Amino acid sequence: MIQQKIFPFKLEMTEDKLTSKAGLSIFAEYNRAMGLTELADKYLARPKRE
């Protein structure tokens, strides 16, 4: 089991079928832990549309 640092979830092995987007939560966890979210907000232009 991998302990989370930011988001309230735990990863465990399973034989269940997962969606192709199942790994996005890990990528988001990494981005936030590394501070990339704040850097993107600071240096990248905001979208013109919501």
PQR file with spaces between the fields and no chain letter, atoms N, CA, C, O and H, PARSE charges and radii, in Angstrom:
ATOM       1  N    MET     1       0.845   -1.174    0.000 -0.4000 1.5000
ATOM       2  CA   MET     1       0.000    0.000    0.000 -0.0000 2.0000
ATOM       3  C    MET     1       0.889    1.235    0.000  0.5500 1.7000
ATOM       4  O    MET     1       1.901    1.273    0.700 -0.5500 1.4000
ATOM       5  N    ILE     2       0.519    2.243   -0.780 -0.4000 1.5000
ATOM       6  CA   ILE     2       1.242    3.504   -0.848 -0.0000 2.0000
ATOM       7  C    ILE     2       0.459    4.549   -0.063  0.5500 1.7000
ATOM       8  O    ILE     2      -0.731    4.751   -0.301 -0.5500 1.4000
ATOM       9  H    ILE     2      -0.303    2.213   -1.349  0.4000 1.0000
ATOM      10  N    GLN     3       1.128    5.205    0.866 -0.4000 1.5000
ATOM      11  CA   GLN     3       0.451    6.212    1.675 -0.0000 2.0000
ATOM      12  C    GLN     3       0.368    7.522    0.904  0.5500 1.7000
ATOM      13  O    GLN     3       1.349    7.946    0.294 -0.5500 1.4000
ATOM      14  H    GLN     3       2.096    5.041    1.059  0.4000 1.0000
ATOM      15  N    GLN     4      -0.774    8.156    0.927 -0.4000 1.5000
ATOM      16  CA   GLN     4      -0.955    9.428    0.257 -0.0000 2.0000
ATOM      17  C    GLN     4      -0.346   10.549    1.076  0.5500 1.7000
ATOM      18  O    GLN     4      -0.138   10.404    2.281 -0.5500 1.4000
ATOM      19  H    GLN     4      -1.571    7.813    1.423  0.4000 1.0000
ATOM      20  N    LYS     5      -0.061   11.662    0.428 -0.4000 1.5000
ATOM      21  CA   LYS     5       0.498   12.826    1.104 -0.0000 2.0000
ATOM      22  C    LYS     5      -0.469   14.003    1.112  0.5500 1.7000
ATOM      23  O    LYS     5      -0.498   14.775    2.070 -0.5500 1.4000
ATOM      24  H    LYS     5      -0.230   11.780   -0.550  0.4000 1.0000
ATOM      25  N    ILE     6      -1.250   14.144    0.066 -0.4000 1.5000
ATOM      26  CA   ILE     6      -2.125   15.311   -0.065 -0.0000 2.0000
ATOM      27  C    ILE     6      -3.593   14.913   -0.150  0.5500 1.7000
ATOM      28  O    ILE     6      -4.418   15.409    0.618 -0.5500 1.4000
ATOM      29  H    ILE     6      -1.226   13.516   -0.713  0.4000 1.0000
ATOM      30  N    PHE     7      -3.920   14.028   -1.072 -0.4000 1.5000
ATOM      31  CA   PHE     7      -5.309   13.630   -1.260 -0.0000 2.0000
ATOM      32  C    PHE     7      -5.680   12.492   -0.304  0.5500 1.7000
ATOM      33  O    PHE     7      -4.826   11.674    0.038 -0.5500 1.4000
ATOM      34  H    PHE     7      -3.250   13.625   -1.696  0.4000 1.0000
ATOM      35  N    PRO     8      -6.932   12.429    0.125 -0.5600 1.5000
ATOM      36  CA   PRO     8      -7.350   11.412    1.093  0.2800 2.0000
ATOM      37  C    PRO     8      -7.701   10.070    0.440  0.5500 1.7000
ATOM      38  O    PRO     8      -8.866    9.672    0.457 -0.5500 1.4000
ATOM      39  N    PHE     9      -6.727    9.371   -0.128 -0.4000 1.5000
ATOM      40  CA   PHE     9      -6.963    8.042   -0.667 -0.0000 2.0000
ATOM      41  C    PHE     9      -5.739    7.171   -0.439  0.5500 1.7000
ATOM      42  O    PHE     9      -4.640    7.674   -0.205 -0.5500 1.4000
ATOM      43  H    PHE     9      -5.781    9.694   -0.142  0.4000 1.0000
ATOM      44  N    LYS    10      -5.936    5.882   -0.510 -0.4000 1.5000
ATOM      45  CA   LYS    10      -4.849    4.918   -0.376 -0.0000 2.0000
ATOM      46  C    LYS    10      -4.862    4.022   -1.600  0.5500 1.7000
ATOM      47  O    LYS    10      -5.921    3.695   -2.136 -0.5500 1.4000
ATOM      48  H    LYS    10      -6.828    5.473   -0.700  0.4000 1.0000
ATOM      49  N    LEU    11      -3.681    3.633   -2.033 -0.4000 1.5000
ATOM      50  CA   LEU    11      -3.570    2.744   -3.189 -0.0000 2.0000
ATOM      51  C    LEU    11      -3.317    1.330   -2.716  0.5500 1.7000
ATOM      52  O    LEU    11      -2.472    1.089   -1.854 -0.5500 1.4000
ATOM      53  H    LEU    11      -2.821    3.899   -1.597  0.4000 1.0000
ATOM      54  N    GLU    12      -4.059    0.401   -3.289 -0.4000 1.5000
ATOM      55  CA   GLU    12      -3.873   -1.006   -2.980 -0.0000 2.0000
ATOM      56  C    GLU    12      -3.936   -1.797   -4.272  0.5500 1.7000
ATOM      57  O    GLU    12      -4.521   -1.342   -5.255 -0.5500 1.4000
ATOM      58  H    GLU    12      -4.745    0.598   -3.989  0.4000 1.0000
ATOM      59  N    MET    13      -3.343   -2.964   -4.276 -0.4000 1.5000
ATOM      60  CA   MET    13      -3.412   -3.829   -5.450 -0.0000 2.0000
ATOM      61  C    MET    13      -4.812   -4.429   -5.551  0.5500 1.7000
ATOM      62  O    MET    13      -5.461   -4.708   -4.544 -0.5500 1.4000
ATOM      63  H    MET    13      -2.867   -3.333   -3.477  0.4000 1.0000
ATOM      64  N    THR    14      -5.255   -4.620   -6.781 -0.4000 1.5000
ATOM      65  CA   THR    14      -6.564   -5.206   -7.016 -0.0000 2.0000
ATOM      66  C    THR    14      -6.556   -5.942   -8.354  0.5500 1.7000
ATOM      67  O    THR    14      -5.738   -5.655   -9.228 -0.5500 1.4000
ATOM      68  H    THR    14      -4.727   -4.394   -7.600  0.4000 1.0000
ATOM      69  N    GLU    15      -7.447   -6.865   -8.498 -0.4000 1.5000
ATOM      70  CA   GLU    15      -7.640   -7.559   -9.767 -0.0000 2.0000
ATOM      71  C    GLU    15      -8.814   -6.949  -10.537  0.5500 1.7000
ATOM      72  O    GLU    15      -9.133   -7.394  -11.639 -0.5500 1.4000
ATOM      73  H    GLU    15      -8.112   -7.099   -7.788  0.4000 1.0000
ATOM      74  N    ASP    16      -9.457   -5.926   -9.953 -0.4000 1.5000
ATOM      75  CA   ASP    16     -10.582   -5.261  -10.606 -0.0000 2.0000
ATOM      76  C    ASP    16     -10.117   -4.519  -11.851  0.5500 1.7000
ATOM      77  O    ASP    16      -8.967   -4.090  -11.941 -0.5500 1.4000
ATOM      78  H    ASP    16      -9.197   -5.564   -9.058  0.4000 1.0000
ATOM      79  N    LYS    17     -11.020   -4.376  -12.804 -0.4000 1.5000
ATOM      80  CA   LYS    17     -10.724   -3.582  -13.995 -0.0000 2.0000
ATOM      81  C    LYS    17     -10.860   -2.109  -13.638  0.5500 1.7000
ATOM      82  O    LYS    17     -11.791   -1.704  -12.942 -0.5500 1.4000
ATOM      83  H    LYS    17     -11.954   -4.724  -12.731  0.4000 1.0000
ATOM      84  N    LEU    18      -9.915   -1.318  -14.125 -0.4000 1.5000
ATOM      85  CA   LEU    18      -9.910    0.114  -13.852 -0.0000 2.0000
ATOM      86  C    LEU    18     -10.059    0.880  -15.156  0.5500 1.7000
ATOM      87  O    LEU    18      -9.828    0.335  -16.236 -0.5500 1.4000
ATOM      88  H    LEU    18      -9.158   -1.647  -14.690  0.4000 1.0000
ATOM      89  N    THR    19     -10.439    2.122  -15.054 -0.4000 1.5000
ATOM      90  CA   THR    19     -10.562    2.959  -16.246 -0.0000 2.0000
ATOM      91  C    THR    19      -9.177    3.410  -16.688  0.5500 1.7000
ATOM      92  O    THR    19      -8.205    3.277  -15.945 -0.5500 1.4000
ATOM      93  H    THR    19     -10.627    2.564  -14.177  0.4000 1.0000
ATOM      94  N    SER    20      -9.096    3.930  -17.871 -0.4000 1.5000
ATOM      95  CA   SER    20      -7.820    4.423  -18.391 -0.0000 2.0000
ATOM      96  C    SER    20      -7.363    5.684  -17.658  0.5500 1.7000
ATOM      97  O    SER    20      -6.201    6.075  -17.777 -0.5500 1.4000
ATOM      98  H    SER    20      -9.885    4.038  -18.475  0.4000 1.0000
ATOM      99  N    LYS    21      -8.243    6.316  -16.915 -0.4000 1.5000
ATOM     100  CA   LYS    21      -7.909    7.547  -16.190 -0.0000 2.0000
ATOM     101  C    LYS    21      -7.581    7.295  -14.721  0.5500 1.7000
ATOM     102  O    LYS    21      -7.465    8.241  -13.942 -0.5500 1.4000
ATOM     103  H    LYS    21      -9.186    5.999  -16.818  0.4000 1.0000
ATOM     104  N    ALA    22      -7.432    6.043  -14.340 -0.4000 1.5000
ATOM     105  CA   ALA    22      -7.191    5.709  -12.937 -0.0000 2.0000
ATOM     106  C    ALA    22      -5.880    6.293  -12.422  0.5500 1.7000
ATOM     107  O    ALA    22      -5.781    6.599  -11.234 -0.5500 1.4000
ATOM     108  H    ALA    22      -7.526    5.274  -14.972  0.4000 1.0000
ATOM     109  N    GLY    23      -4.875    6.457  -13.275 -0.4000 1.5000
ATOM     110  CA   GLY    23      -3.581    6.980  -12.853 -0.0000 2.0000
ATOM     111  C    GLY    23      -3.529    8.485  -12.709  0.5500 1.7000
ATOM     112  O    GLY    23      -2.530    9.012  -12.220 -0.5500 1.4000
ATOM     113  H    GLY    23      -4.957    6.208  -14.240  0.4000 1.0000
ATOM     114  N    LEU    24      -4.567    9.200  -13.117 -0.4000 1.5000
ATOM     115  CA   LEU    24      -4.543   10.661  -13.029 -0.0000 2.0000
ATOM     116  C    LEU    24      -4.465   11.157  -11.598  0.5500 1.7000
ATOM     117  O    LEU    24      -3.870   12.205  -11.348 -0.5500 1.4000
ATOM     118  H    LEU    24      -5.379    8.772  -13.514  0.4000 1.0000
ATOM     119  N    SER    25      -5.050   10.435  -10.652 -0.4000 1.5000
ATOM     120  CA   SER    25      -4.994   10.876   -9.260 -0.0000 2.0000
ATOM     121  C    SER    25      -3.563   10.823   -8.733  0.5500 1.7000
ATOM     122  O    SER    25      -3.175   11.666   -7.925 -0.5500 1.4000
ATOM     123  H    SER    25      -5.534    9.583  -10.856  0.4000 1.0000
ATOM     124  N    ILE    26      -2.780    9.853   -9.174 -0.4000 1.5000
ATOM     125  CA   ILE    26      -1.377    9.763   -8.763 -0.0000 2.0000
ATOM     126  C    ILE    26      -0.586   10.914   -9.366  0.5500 1.7000
ATOM     127  O    ILE    26       0.249   11.513   -8.690 -0.5500 1.4000
ATOM     128  H    ILE    26      -3.095    9.169   -9.831  0.4000 1.0000
ATOM     129  N    PHE    27      -0.840   11.227  -10.625 -0.4000 1.5000
ATOM     130  CA   PHE    27      -0.161   12.339  -11.284 -0.0000 2.0000
ATOM     131  C    PHE    27      -0.504   13.665  -10.604  0.5500 1.7000
ATOM     132  O    PHE    27       0.373   14.507  -10.413 -0.5500 1.4000
ATOM     133  H    PHE    27      -1.519   10.741  -11.175  0.4000 1.0000
ATOM     134  N    ALA    28      -1.767   13.853  -10.239 -0.4000 1.5000
ATOM     135  CA   ALA    28      -2.178   15.071   -9.537 -0.0000 2.0000
ATOM     136  C    ALA    28      -1.516   15.154   -8.167  0.5500 1.7000
ATOM     137  O    ALA    28      -1.099   16.235   -7.751 -0.5500 1.4000
ATOM     138  H    ALA    28      -2.480   13.169  -10.394  0.4000 1.0000
ATOM     139  N    GLU    29      -1.413   14.042   -7.469 -0.4000 1.5000
ATOM     140  CA   GLU    29      -0.734   13.992   -6.173 -0.0000 2.0000
ATOM     141  C    GLU    29       0.728   14.414   -6.331  0.5500 1.7000
ATOM     142  O    GLU    29       1.235   15.204   -5.534 -0.5500 1.4000
ATOM     143  H    GLU    29      -1.752   13.164   -7.808  0.4000 1.0000
ATOM     144  N    TYR    30       1.395   13.900   -7.340 -0.4000 1.5000
ATOM     145  CA   TYR    30       2.789   14.241   -7.609 -0.0000 2.0000
ATOM     146  C    TYR    30       2.938   15.740   -7.890  0.5500 1.7000
ATOM     147  O    TYR    30       3.806   16.404   -7.324 -0.5500 1.4000
ATOM     148  H    TYR    30       0.984   13.259   -7.988  0.4000 1.0000
ATOM     149  N    ASN    31       2.079   16.263   -8.772 -0.4000 1.5000
ATOM     150  CA   ASN    31       2.142   17.690   -9.121 -0.0000 2.0000
ATOM     151  C    ASN    31       1.983   18.573   -7.892  0.5500 1.7000
ATOM     152  O    ASN    31       2.733   19.535   -7.721 -0.5500 1.4000
ATOM     153  H    ASN    31       1.374   15.725   -9.232  0.4000 1.0000
ATOM     154  N    ARG    32       1.033   18.264   -7.048 -0.4000 1.5000
ATOM     155  CA   ARG    32       0.818   19.084   -5.855 -0.0000 2.0000
ATOM     156  C    ARG    32       1.959   18.947   -4.861  0.5500 1.7000
ATOM     157  O    ARG    32       2.381   19.938   -4.264 -0.5500 1.4000
ATOM     158  H    ARG    32       0.424   17.483   -7.187  0.4000 1.0000
ATOM     159  N    ALA    33       2.460   17.738   -4.678 -0.4000 1.5000
ATOM     160  CA   ALA    33       3.556   17.516   -3.735 -0.0000 2.0000
ATOM     161  C    ALA    33       4.827   18.228   -4.180  0.5500 1.7000
ATOM     162  O    ALA    33       5.597   18.694   -3.339 -0.5500 1.4000
ATOM     163  H    ALA    33       2.116   16.934   -5.163  0.4000 1.0000
ATOM     164  N    MET    34       5.059   18.320   -5.480 -0.4000 1.5000
ATOM     165  CA   MET    34       6.250   18.980   -6.013 -0.0000 2.0000
ATOM     166  C    MET    34       6.066   20.498   -6.145  0.5500 1.7000
ATOM     167  O    MET    34       7.019   21.212   -6.458 -0.5500 1.4000
ATOM     168  H    MET    34       4.434   17.941   -6.163  0.4000 1.0000
ATOM     169  N    GLY    35       4.857   20.987   -5.912 -0.4000 1.5000
ATOM     170  CA   GLY    35       4.599   22.421   -6.022 -0.0000 2.0000
ATOM     171  C    GLY    35       4.385   22.888   -7.448  0.5500 1.7000
ATOM     172  O    GLY    35       4.424   24.088   -7.719 -0.5500 1.4000
ATOM     173  H    GLY    35       4.083   20.407   -5.658  0.4000 1.0000
ATOM     174  N    LEU    36       4.156   21.948   -8.371 -0.4000 1.5000
ATOM     175  CA   LEU    36       3.992   22.322   -9.770 -0.0000 2.0000
ATOM     176  C    LEU    36       2.682   23.050  -10.027  0.5500 1.7000
ATOM     177  O    LEU    36       2.597   23.876  -10.936 -0.5500 1.4000
ATOM     178  H    LEU    36       4.124   20.973   -8.150  0.4000 1.0000
ATOM     179  N    THR    37       1.673   22.753   -9.241 -0.4000 1.5000
ATOM     180  CA   THR    37       0.383   23.424   -9.411 -0.0000 2.0000
ATOM     181  C    THR    37       0.519   24.915   -9.157  0.5500 1.7000
ATOM     182  O    THR    37      -0.012   25.728   -9.913 -0.5500 1.4000
ATOM     183  H    THR    37       1.742   22.082   -8.502  0.4000 1.0000
ATOM     184  N    GLU    38       1.235   25.277   -8.088 -0.4000 1.5000
ATOM     185  CA   GLU    38       1.428   26.685   -7.758 -0.0000 2.0000
ATOM     186  C    GLU    38       2.286   27.388   -8.812  0.5500 1.7000
ATOM     187  O    GLU    38       2.016   28.534   -9.172 -0.5500 1.4000
ATOM     188  H    GLU    38       1.666   24.616   -7.475  0.4000 1.0000
ATOM     189  N    LEU    39       3.321   26.698   -9.307 -0.4000 1.5000
ATOM     190  CA   LEU    39       4.165   27.283  -10.349 -0.0000 2.0000
ATOM     191  C    LEU    39       3.371   27.524  -11.632  0.5500 1.7000
ATOM     192  O    LEU    39       3.527   28.563  -12.274 -0.5500 1.4000
ATOM     193  H    LEU    39       3.540   25.767   -9.015  0.4000 1.0000
ATOM     194  N    ALA    40       2.533   26.578  -12.001 -0.4000 1.5000
ATOM     195  CA   ALA    40       1.705   26.738  -13.200 -0.0000 2.0000
ATOM     196  C    ALA    40       0.754   27.915  -13.029  0.5500 1.7000
ATOM     197  O    ALA    40       0.582   28.710  -13.953 -0.5500 1.4000
ATOM     198  H    ALA    40       2.407   25.734  -11.480  0.4000 1.0000
ATOM     199  N    ASP    41       0.135   28.037  -11.856 -0.4000 1.5000
ATOM     200  CA   ASP    41      -0.770   29.160  -11.608 -0.0000 2.0000
ATOM     201  C    ASP    41      -0.035   30.492  -11.676  0.5500 1.7000
ATOM     202  O    ASP    41      -0.597   31.495  -12.116 -0.5500 1.4000
ATOM     203  H    ASP    41       0.275   27.391  -11.105  0.4000 1.0000
ATOM     204  N    LYS    42       1.216   30.500  -11.242 -0.4000 1.5000
ATOM     205  CA   LYS    42       1.982   31.745  -11.190 -0.0000 2.0000
ATOM     206  C    LYS    42       2.493   32.161  -12.567  0.5500 1.7000
ATOM     207  O    LYS    42       2.437   33.344  -12.906 -0.5500 1.4000
ATOM     208  H    LYS    42       1.672   29.685  -10.884  0.4000 1.0000
ATOM     209  N    TYR    43       2.990   31.216  -13.370 -0.4000 1.5000
ATOM     210  CA   TYR    43       3.699   31.569  -14.596 -0.0000 2.0000
ATOM     211  C    TYR    43       2.949   31.310  -15.900  0.5500 1.7000
ATOM     212  O    TYR    43       3.342   31.840  -16.940 -0.5500 1.4000
ATOM     213  H    TYR    43       3.036   30.256  -13.095  0.4000 1.0000
ATOM     214  N    LEU    44       1.899   30.523  -15.876 -0.4000 1.5000
ATOM     215  CA   LEU    44       1.163   30.242  -17.109 -0.0000 2.0000
ATOM     216  C    LEU    44      -0.075   31.113  -17.198  0.5500 1.7000
ATOM     217  O    LEU    44      -0.700   31.431  -16.186 -0.5500 1.4000
ATOM     218  H    LEU    44       1.580   30.092  -15.032  0.4000 1.0000
ATOM     219  N    ALA    45      -0.422   31.493  -18.409 -0.4000 1.5000
ATOM     220  CA   ALA    45      -1.607   32.334  -18.621 -0.0000 2.0000
ATOM     221  C    ALA    45      -2.866   31.575  -18.248  0.5500 1.7000
ATOM     222  O    ALA    45      -2.966   30.368  -18.467 -0.5500 1.4000
ATOM     223  H    ALA    45       0.085   31.235  -19.232  0.4000 1.0000
ATOM     224  N    ARG    46      -3.809   32.281  -17.691 -0.4000 1.5000
ATOM     225  CA   ARG    46      -5.102   31.686  -17.347 -0.0000 2.0000
ATOM     226  C    ARG    46      -5.896   31.466  -18.623  0.5500 1.7000
ATOM     227  O    ARG    46      -5.742   32.229  -19.577 -0.5500 1.4000
ATOM     228  H    ARG    46      -3.728   33.261  -17.513  0.4000 1.0000
ATOM     229  N    PRO    47      -6.738   30.449  -18.665 -0.5600 1.5000
ATOM     230  CA   PRO    47      -7.563   30.237  -19.862  0.2800 2.0000
ATOM     231  C    PRO    47      -8.558   31.382  -20.049  0.5500 1.7000
ATOM     232  O    PRO    47      -9.030   31.976  -19.080 -0.5500 1.4000
ATOM     233  N    LYS    48      -8.864   31.677  -21.295 -0.4000 1.5000
ATOM     234  CA   LYS    48      -9.805   32.765  -21.585 -0.0000 2.0000
ATOM     235  C    LYS    48     -11.239   32.353  -21.311  0.5500 1.7000
ATOM     236  O    LYS    48     -12.090   33.204  -21.054 -0.5500 1.4000
ATOM     237  H    LYS    48      -8.480   31.195  -22.082  0.4000 1.0000
ATOM     238  N    ARG    49     -11.517   31.053  -21.362 -0.4000 1.5000
ATOM     239  CA   ARG    49     -12.847   30.527  -21.075 -0.0000 2.0000
ATOM     240  C    ARG    49     -12.783   29.637  -19.858  0.5500 1.7000
ATOM     241  O    ARG    49     -11.736   29.061  -19.560 -0.5500 1.4000
ATOM     242  H    ARG    49     -10.826   30.361  -21.571  0.4000 1.0000
ATOM     243  N    GLU    50     -13.866   29.521  -19.164 -0.4000 1.5000
ATOM     244  CA   GLU    50     -13.941   28.627  -18.005 -0.0000 2.0000
ATOM     245  C    GLU    50     -14.311   27.250  -18.452  0.5500 1.7000
ATOM     246  O    GLU    50     -14.428   26.343  -17.627 -0.5500 1.4000
ATOM     247  H    GLU    50     -14.716   29.988  -19.406  0.4000 1.0000
